[in-house]
Amino acid sequence: SSGTGGTADTIQIFSLSTRAFFSSDGMSASLNLAGSSNEAKKVMYRVKGPSMNSKVITGPKLADPWIDVKSREATKGSKWGDEFESRTFGDHSSATGPDANRATGNNVEPMVVTSVTPSIFSCVVGSEDGGTGNAIVEIYSMADDNTSSYFTSLSTRGYFSTYGMSGSVRLVGTGKKKIMFRVKGPSMNSNVIKGAKLADPKITLQHKTSAGWVKVVESSTFGAAYTHEDSSYTNVTSNHADRHTGNNLEPMVVFELEEGTYSCVIGSDIDGGEGNAILEIYSID
C-alpha cells in the first residue's frame, strides 16, 4: 500500500490545505473522506497563524487560532457530531504521540492527529479574544497509514479581500485523476453566510514544478474562453458541465492531473471586490 488511501499504482489525494482571512464572517474547511465505513484513517489537522510565511502573506496573521472539528452523523439525521476541539498544541493526546513532530513549533497553533472513519468533516476556525487575521488550515494523510479510505474533496469558506484566498491539493501515485476546482460567490446560501458575498469571482490554477509555479488556467466566468491555458494539462471541463453552480459569474474547471501539488487562487473581476466565497476542490473520478 502507498499509505495514501489506495494501492501504490493508483493516484490519490494526499493532502489538502486552504488559506483565507478569518474575521467575524468566519472561516471553515470541510473534508469528505470515503471508503469502508468501519475502516478508520489516520488524519492530521493543523492550523497556522503566527508561523505563516511572511513572504507570501499580506496583512495580519491570526495570532491565536483554534479549531473545532465536527462530523456528519448519518445515523442521526445527518446532524453534526463533535469530533474534537483544540485550542493549543498540547491539549490533545496526539501531542505526546509519535506524530508530535508535525506541530508547527508555535504552541498557540493546534495540531491534532487522529483516526476517523469515512464521513464528512467540518473544521471550523476560531480565535481567542476575538482576533482576526490570515490563517491556513491543513488536512493531511499520514505516510504510515495503510487503510483504503481516501480523501475525495475539500471545500473552504472564507472572506476574500486584498489579503487573498486560496486552496491547495497534493496528488500522489501514478496515472491521472480528474479534479474539479469551483468557486461560489453569488450562489452561496444566504441562510448560512454572514456579510457580503464575492460578487464576481475568478480562479487561477497553478502547478508547483521544479522551476516554480506554472499557470495551468485562469478562468473568470463559466463557459467563456480561458485567458490562459497550458495545453500540457488535459482540460475536461466540457464533459462535466452539470457540476457548475448555474451562475456563469462563478468559474468551474475540471482537469486531469498527474502527481504533484496544485494551487487554486481566488480573485475578483471587480476592482477592489471583496466578500465571502467558497472554494471547492473535488475528485470526480
N, C-alpha and C positions, 0 to 999 in steps of 0.2 A: 504494500500500500504506500501511497505517496504522502500520507498524513494530511491530505487536503480535502478529504471527503470524496474519495473515489479511487479508482485504480491508477497506477502510475502512468498509463498511456492515455489518460483522459484529462482534458483541461478543465479546471475548476476555478472558482473564485476563492482566493486565499485570504484576502483582507479587503476591508472597506474603510474609508475614512471620510470625514466631512468637516469643512471649516465654514463658520458663519459668525455673525455678530450676535452675542447674547444680550438681550435687554428685557424690558417689561413685556415685549411681544413674544418672548420665549424662544427656545431652541430645542430641537429634539431630533433623534435619529431612530429609524425603525429598521429592523432586520427580519428577513424571512429565512428561517432555517428549515430545510426539507430533509426527508429521509425516513427511516424507520421510526415509528412513534415511540419505541421503547429503547432506542439506542442514543445515549447521551453523547454530545460532542463537547470537547474542551475548547472554550472560547475565552479570549481576553477582551475586556472592556477597559479603555483608558481615555482619560480626558486631559487635555493640555490647555493651560492658560499662561502662567508666568514663564514656562520653559519654551514657549513658541519661538521660532527663529525670527529675530528682529529684522533680518534682511528681506524676508518675504512677507512680513505682516505690517500693514499700515494701521495706525491708530492704536488705542489702548488694548491691553490683553486682560482677559478675565482673571482677576487677582486671586480669587479663592473659590474655584468651581467645585460642584458636587454632582453626582449622577444618581438617578433613581430609575432602576430598570424594572419593567413590568412585562408580563407575558399574557397573551390572549388565551384564555381557558375555554376551549371548545365545549367542554363538559358543563360549563356554567353559562351557557347562552352567549358565548364569545365575549364575556366580560374580562376586564384586565385584572390579573392577579399579581401580587407583589413577588418579585424575584429577590432583589436586594437594593439597599441604598448605601452609598459610600460617600463620605464627606471628606475624608483624608486618606492618604496611603497609610495603611496600618490598622484600619478599623474593620478589615475583612480577613478571614482566616488565611486566605491565599498569600497574604503579605509575609507570612513566615514559611511558606512552602517553597518548592524548587523553582517556581517561576517569579520569585520576588525581584529578580534582577531585571524584569521587564518594566519596572517602575521608572518614572522619568528622572528621579533623583530629587524632585521637589515634593516634599511630603504633603503639601496642600492639594496636590493633584492625585485624585483617586486612580487606582489600577486594581482591577479585580480579575482573577482567572477562576472560572467556574465551569462545571459541566451542565449542559442544558439539553433537553430533548427537543426535537423539532416542533416549532411553533412560530408565532410572530412576536417579536420583542420590540418594545419601545424604550429607548434610552433618553430620558429627559434630563437636560442640563439645568442646573440651578446655581445659585451663588449665595454665599454667606453675606449678610448685611446689605442686600440689595445692590450688589455690584453689577457692572456692565462691562462688556469688552469682547474682543475676539476670542474664540475657543475652537479647539479641534476635538472631535470625538473619533476614536479609532476602535474598530472591531476586527479582531484577528483570529484566524485559525492558529493552532499551535502545531509546530513541526512534529511533535511526538504523539499527535492524535491520529489514531488509526481507524476511526469509525467511518461508516459510509455516509453519514449525514453531511449536508453541504449547504453553503450559502447560495441563495437564489436572488436576493435583491437587497438594496439599501435605499432608503429614502430619508431625506433630511429637510427639516423646516427651519428657516432662519430669516433674519432680516437682511436684505441686500441693500447696501449703500456704497459710499466711496470706499468702505473697508473691504468690500468684496465678499464672495461666497463661492465655494467650490466643493466638489466631491471627487474622490479617487477610488479606483478599483485595481487590485493586483490579481492577475491571472497566472496560474502555474500549471504546467503539464504540457502535453503535446496536442497538436491539432488546432482547431479554431472553435471559438464559442461566439454565438450571436448575443451581443449586449445592446440593450436599449438605453439611451440617455434621453430623459424627458424633463422638461421644466414646466411648472404650473405657477401662474400668477393670477390672472383674472378669474380662472375657473376654480380657484380654491373655495372650499366650503366656508361660507361666511359665519356659520354657527360655531366653528372651532378656531377661527383666526381673529386675533386682535389686531387692530390698526389697519393701515393701508396695505393693499396688495400691489405687487410689482406689475405695472400695467402692460409693459411691452418688453418681455424678457428676450434675451438671446443666449446662445451657448457656444462655447469654443471647446472642442475636444482635442486633447493633446496626448502624445505618446512619449514616454521618457525613454531616450536612447542613450548610447554611449557618447553621442555628440551633443546631447542636450535634449530639450523638449521640441518635438516635431508636431506641427499643427496637422491634424487629420482632417478636420472640417470645422467650419464656422457656419452657424445657421441662425437666422433672425426670425424666420416665420416657417410654419409648416407648409410644405408643398412648393415653396419658391426655390429658385436656383440658388445653390450654395455659393457663398462668396469665395470660398477656398476649399479645395478638396485634394488630398494626396491619393492618387489613383492606385497606390500600392496597397491600400486598405479596401476591403470589399464592402461596398455600401448596399445594404439590402432593405433600406427603409421602405421602398415602394411595396415590398411584399408583406409589410406589417402595418399598413395604414390604419387598421382597426384599433391599433394601440394608441392612436392620437386622442387628445383630450376633446377635440371638437372645436376648439378656439384656435384659429390659424395664427394668432399672435404668439402662440406657445410652441416653440420648436420641439421636435421629436426626431431623433435619428437612430438607426439600427445599423451596426457594423459587425462583420465577422472579424474577430480579433484573435491574435496569437498571444502566447505567453508574454507578459510584460506588465508595466504599470501605466495606467491611463488616468488623466485628469480632465474633468469637465468643469469649466469655469463659467459661471453665470455673469451676464452683463445686461445692459439695458439699451434699447434702441431710442430711448428718450434721454436727451442730455440732462444729467442730474437726476434721472429717475431712480427711485428707491421704493422699497416696500417689502412685505413678506413674500416669500417664494418657497416652493417645494422642488427639490431636485431628486429625481428618481433614477436609479441605476439598476436594471433588471437583466437577468439571464432569461432568454426566451427560447432556449433550445428545448 
